[in-house]
Amino acid sequence: MKFSEMTDENLLALYEDVRQQVELDKQTRGEFRFAGEGVMQHAQLLRKEMDRRQLQYSPIDLDS
């Protein structure tokens, strides 16, 4: 998937989905796993493109 070809809105929506997966992981206290390593790598690529476009987004909080 080429992030550079996506609209700002779609890029932000994908990133928000990942952020919500991490929040769900924190709420289940490890009982379930929604955001694995692959998802986090995907989020890093999304974040790089959003930074390049200077978009505003909520950071992913990995702390419990």
Residue pairs with C-beta under 8 A, 6 or more apart in sequence:
3 11
3 45
3 46
3 49
4 49
6 14
6 49
8 53
8 55
11 46
11 49
11 50
11 53
11 55
12 50
12 55
12 57
14 46
15 43
15 46
15 47
15 50
15 57
16 57
16 58
18 35
18 39
18 40
18 42
18 43
18 46
18 60
19 43
19 58
19 60
21 34
21 35
21 39
22 34
22 35
22 40
22 60
22 61
22 62
23 61
24 32
24 34
24 35
25 32
25 33
25 34
25 35
26 61
26 64
29 64
40 60
43 60
47 57
50 57
